[in-house]
């Protein structure tokens, strides 16, 4: 096997910039990413136990893990979110699609906490309208306990990450300090776990956009407002609508719908000028926001006859680099009355921009009660934008010049049936110098007596890339072998996205 050194002109590194588009459609408390629907899988539970959350007549909520994340404590998962789904994450983007078409963890009976089997204070009782009331704190011990296997992902068919505590001292990132239910003292990885204990995690690791309702942002408990205040000051130079306060408004007193967009959806930043927010009522477009000026202002550009007079108004701002949408638009988009908020604002009201994306991760549970147009099913929200990603691309040109690269290590390169060795002993190993290369040139005749004249040629099927110490660091496999004749030059272009 011959090595050929790549010359300086044979290697180049470029940056490829792309603007992938992302679309989110939020309907009845569910988020559909890039129009991917709920796909039923072959693995479905035989039976599922249900709870009733919120008001009488509300949608059944299923007591099953893993839990759906929420910023306000809604820890229950509906069937629409992925029970028996082909994709384990339902309506979110999964970092690892390891559990495709697999059932979720074991199911629990009504009246029990799916996290640890403890009794709840009343079946179907939801004091805050968001989540069940539990009789004791939830355990956070991360050791493998068969009695609490559903908590740590050890289901019948679901894969999960794990590691064993040993002298390597490896641990999961969030296993450093664990609070336990029977006392306030923290327990550390060094003392809580014994050598040989198995620590487990859970899949999927997923991401989706979520909403946070800020009724009184200026209070000391509003972490989102105080966390974003330095960004408002930083960006107020590009638009006065980023100012914390001026003669027209004070952000500390406004009611705000804050949408969080994970970085995995947009890369480096959201591309200015590509943002579109829409709100629908019973399928008809109420209004649309766009960042026409590319300075972060979200301006209403279209509305129904009832809301067209508000076109041109700024309903909020978007942080391109950080992935936040701050919506304060308080004008009515139509005259319909729908369910909007359940805490700190009118339960019923007209569609407004500050209610955009309601029910998506903010703790508001969907309802099927349509007697007074309370259902989320009447209102839908949509977000479209383009991200900005930069990918480092390594390009290499592997050249096979004529009169070279004409030998193969494949055993079939030598004519079959010949003596390979001339002499071998404890001191000498000598190969036969009269061995013949197999003639692979195709002949026009099927009779072997009329074979074509011999030509030295090989078929290249793989190209190995080695470092300066002759260590193999990569292999490029061709879709089909390429004929390399002795009088021809070949150049293979290899590209690697970093």
N, C-alpha and C positions, 0 to 999 in steps of 0.2 A: 504494500500500500504506500503510495507516494503522497507527501504533503506538499501543498502549494501555498505560499504565503500571500495573503491579501495585501495588495499595494495600497498606498494612501488614497488613490483615486477610486479604489474598489469599495470603500466604506464611507458612508455618509449618514448623518443624523439630522432629521428634519422634525419640525413640529407641525402636526396636522390639527387645524382648528375646525371644529364642527359645531353645528347648532341643532341638536336634536329637539324635536317637538314633544311636549308632554301635554296630555289632556286628562282632566279629571271631571267626572260627571257625578254629582252628589244628588241622590234621590232617596227620600224616605229613610234618612239616617245611614245610608250606605254610599260608599265611594267606589266608582268604577274607573279604573285606570286604563287609559288608551283604549277605551271601548271593549275591554275584555269582560265578557259576561261570566256569570256563575256557571261553571261546568260540573255537572254531576259525575262522580266517579263510580267505579264498580264496588268499592269498599264503603258500605253504608252501615250505620248502627242498626241493630235489630229493633231497639226501642230507646226512646229518649224521655227522660223525666222533665217536667216543665214546672216553672214558677210563673206567677202573674206579677208583673212589676208595675208600679204606678197605679193608675186609676182602673176602675172596673172596665172590662172590655178591651184592655190593652193587649198588645201582641205577646204571645208566649215567649218567655225568656228561658233558655235552656241551661241547666246547671251542669256545665261541662268545661273541662280545662283543655288547652291552655286558655288563659284569660285574655279578653280584649282590653287593651290599654285605654285608660281614660284619665284625664287630668283632674277629674272631680270625683272619682271613686266608683264609677259604674263598672262592675267587674263581671258582667255576664255577657254571654255570647249567644247570638241568635242563630237559628238554623241557616238563615241566608248568608251568614258570614263564613260558611265553609264546612258544615257537617256533611260528610259524604262528598266533599268537593274533590275534583281532580287535582286542583292546586290547594295545597295545605293552608295557604294564607288567605284564601278567599279573595277579598277585594283590596289587597295590599301588595306591594312589591317585595318579593322575598330575596334575601341575599343568597341563600342556598335553597334551591328547589330539590332538597333531598327527599321530602316526604310527599312526592306526587302520588296521588291515588292511594293514599293510606288513611286508615281511620285515625281519629284522634284518640286521646287517652281514655282510660276507663271511665264509665259513667257512674253517677252517684244517685242516691235516692232523694226524693224531696224531703226538705227539713234538715239537710246536712250541708255543711260547708264543703265544697269540692276541693278546697285547699288542704283540709286536714280531717274532715269527717266530724267536726264539732257541730253541736246543735245551734241553729240560729234562733233568734228570739221570737220567731213566729213565722210560720210558712206564709210567704207572700207579703210579709210586712215590710214596707220600705219607708221608713220615717222621713227620709230626705227626698223621696221620689226618685232616687238614683240607684241605690244598691241595697241589698239585704242588710239587716242588722245582725252582727255576729255576737255570740255570747262571750267570746274571749279573743285576745289578739291572735293573729295568724303567725304560726311558727316560721322562722326564716333559717332554721338549721339546714345546711346544704348537704349533709351526709346522706348516703343512700339508705333509706328506710323503706322496706317493702310495704309497710302499712301506709306510707305516704307516697307510694310510687307515682301516682298521677301527677303530683306536684312537680316532680323532677323529670318528666318526660319518658318514664319507662312504661310506655303503653304496650298494647299487644302487637302493634305493627309500626309504631312511630320510632324513628331513629333519633338518637340524642347524643350529644358530646359528653365524654367522661374522661377522668384521669384519676390515677391512684397516687395518694400521698407517699412519696418516697424520698430518698436522699437528695434528689434533684431539686426539691423544694418548689416545684411548679404548682401553680394554683390558678383558678379562674380569677379574672380581674376583680370581681365584686365579692370575693370570698375572704377578704382581709379582715373585716370586722363584722360580726353578726350579733344583732340584738335578739335575745331569746324571750319567750313569753313569761317566764317565771321570775324575772328580775331585771333591773336596769343596767346591770354591769355588762360591758361588752366582752365577747369572747373572740379571741384571735385565732387565726389559722394555725399558729404555732402550738396553741394549747387546746383548742376545741377539737381538733382532728388528730387521730392517732395514725401512726404509720400503718399503711395497708388499707386505710379507709378510702372508699371510692367517692369522688365528688362528681356530680353530674350537672349538666346544663340542659337546655331545651331548645328545640327548633320549632318553628322557624324564627329567624331574625328578620323582621319585616319592617317596612316603612310605608307611610302614607301621609297625606296632608291631614291636619287636624285643626280644630277651631277652639278658641278660648274666648269666653264671654267676660268682658270687663265692665261691670256696672258702675263702679266708682274707682277709676284707675288711680286717683291721687291718694288713696288710702295706703297706709304703711304695709298692708298685706298684699298689695298688688305687685308681685315680683316682676311680672312682665313689663309693666309700665316703667318701673324704676330701672330695670335692666336696659330698656330701649332708650331711655332719656338721653344718654350720651350720644347715641346715634342720631337722634333728632337734632341735637345741637350741631353735630358734624355735618349733616346734610342740609341744614336750613339755608345754606348759601346757594344751593341749586334750585330751591323752591321755598317760598314763604309758608307753604302748607306743612313743612317739616318742623316749623317752629313749635316749641312747647306751648307758648302762649303769645298772643298779640291782642290788638284791639278788637278782633272779631271772635276769638275763641280761646279756650284754655283746655288743653288736652286732659288735665287732671279732672275736669268736670264732665267730660263727654262720655257717653256710653259707646263702647267700642266692641266690634267683632274682630278679633285678632286671629289670623290664619297662619299656621306654621308650615313651611315647605322644607322637607329634608333636603340636604345638599346633594344626595344621591340622584335627585331628579334633574338638577340643573348644572352640576359641575362647578365651574369657577364662579359663575354668576348667571343671573337671568338676563337674557339679551334685551336691552332697552328697545321699546317700540314693538315688542312681540306679545305683550300681555293683553289678554281679553278676559273679562269676567261677565257672565251672563246670568240672569235670573229669569226663570220661566214660571208661569202659572197655568196649570192644566195643559201644558204643552206649548202654550203661546209665549213668545218672548216678551217679557215686561220691559227690560232695559238692558243696556250693555255698557260696560266701562272699558276704556282703553287708555294706555299711556301714550297719548298722541305726541306730547312734547318730549318724550324720552327722558324726562327729568324726575320720574317717580310719581307724578300726579296721575291719579286714576280719574279720568274725565268721562262723564256720561255722554254717549254719542248717539244713542237711539232709545226711544221709549214708545209706549203706547200712546193713544190719544190723550189718556189721562195723565201721562207723565212726560210728554214731549216738551212741555214748557220748562222742564228742569234740565234739558240737554245743555251741556257746556259747564255744568256744575262739577266741582271736584268732590268726590265721595270718599276719598281716602288717599293713602300713599302706599307705595311698595318699596321695600328695601331690596334692590337688585342683588347686592353682594351677600346679604345675610338671609334672604328667603323669608321675609315677613310681609304680610299684607295687613295694613291698619285701616279698617273701614269705619267711618263715622257718619256716613250719609244718612240723614234722618227724614228725608222727604218720602212721601208715599209714592210707590211705583204704580199702583192702581188702587181702585176703591174696594177691593176684596178684603175680607177679614179671614186671617189664617192664624194658626198657632205659631208663635215666634219664640218666646222665652218663658221660662218657668220660675226664674229667680231674679229679683231686682228690676223687673220691667213688666210691662203689661203682658199678661198671658195671651191675649188676643190682640191683633193689630193688623195694619196693612203691611204688605211686603215693603221692606226698606233695605237699603244697602248694608246697614249695620247688622242685619239678620242674615246676610248671605252666608251660605255654608252651614246653617243651623242644623244641629243634630249629628255633626260629623266629629266625634271624639270629644265633644264638650259636655257629655253627661246627660244630654236631653234624650229621652227614650222616645222612639217612634210610637205612634198610636194609631189604631184602626178606627177610632171614634170620629166619624165624619158628620155627625148630626149637626154640629155647629161649625163645620169647616175647620176643625181643629187639626186635622191630619197633616203630617208632613207630605203626604202623597200628592197634595195640590201644588206644592212648590218644589222646584228643582234648581240647582245651581251648577254652573259649569265654569271651569278655569282652563285656559289654554295659554301656553307660553313656549318660548324656545330657550333652551339653555346655552351654555358656552363651555365646551370641553376642549382641552388641549392634550394631544397624545403624542409622545415622543416616538418617532418611527426610525428604526435602525434598518438601513438598506445596505446589502452586501452583494457584490457581483463575483460569483465563483466562475472563473474562466477555465475552459478546457481547450487549449490551443491545439492546432494540428501537429501531428507527429508525437504528441504526448497524451497522457491519460488514456493509454491503450492496453492496460493490463488489469486483470480482475483476480480477486482472491476467491471468487466463487469456484468450488470444486468442479463444476461443469465446464469451466473455461478450458480444462485439459481434456484431451481426447480420452474416452473411456477405455479401460483395459490395458493400460501401459504400466510398466514398472516405474514406481515413483522414486525408489531409492536405488542407488548404485552400490553403496557400501554403508554399513552401519556397524558400530562397535561401541565399546565403552569409551573410546577416545575420538572416534571419527563418525560424522554423519554426512554423507555425500549424496545429493540427489542426482538422478540420471540427467545427463546433458543432452540426450536425444529425445526427450519427451516432445510430443507434438501438441500443438494447440488445435482445439476442435474448430473445424470450419463451419461457421454459422451463416455464411453467405447463402442466400436463397437461390435455388436453381429453377430453371424453367421446366425441368423434367423431373418426373417422379422416380425414375430409375436411378438408384444410387451410383451406378457406373458413370452417369453423366452429371456428376456434381459440378457446381460452379467453382471457378478458380478461387484459391484461398486469398482472403484479405484479412488483415488484422482489424478487428472491430470489437467493441464492447457495448453493453447496454448499461446505462447509468440509471440506477433506481433510487439511490440515497446520497446525500451530501452531508458529511460531518463537519462541524465547526469546532476547532480546538483552540485552546488558549496558548499562551507562549510556552507553557510547560508541557505541551502535548496532552492536556487533559480534555476529554470530550465534554463540551458544554452544550451542544445542540445538534439535532439531526433534522434535516429537511428531507422529507419523503415525497417523491414525485407521484402523481396520480397514476402514471404508467411509465415503464422504463423508456428512456430516450436512447436511440441508436447513436453511438459516437464512432464515426469512421475515422481512419487515420489521417485523411486529407481534409478534414473539416474542423472549423473552429466553432465551439459552442460557448455560450455565456448564460449562466443561470442567475436570475435575479431573486435574491432572498430578502424578505421583508419581515421585520419583527416589530409589533406594536408593544411599547414598553408600558 
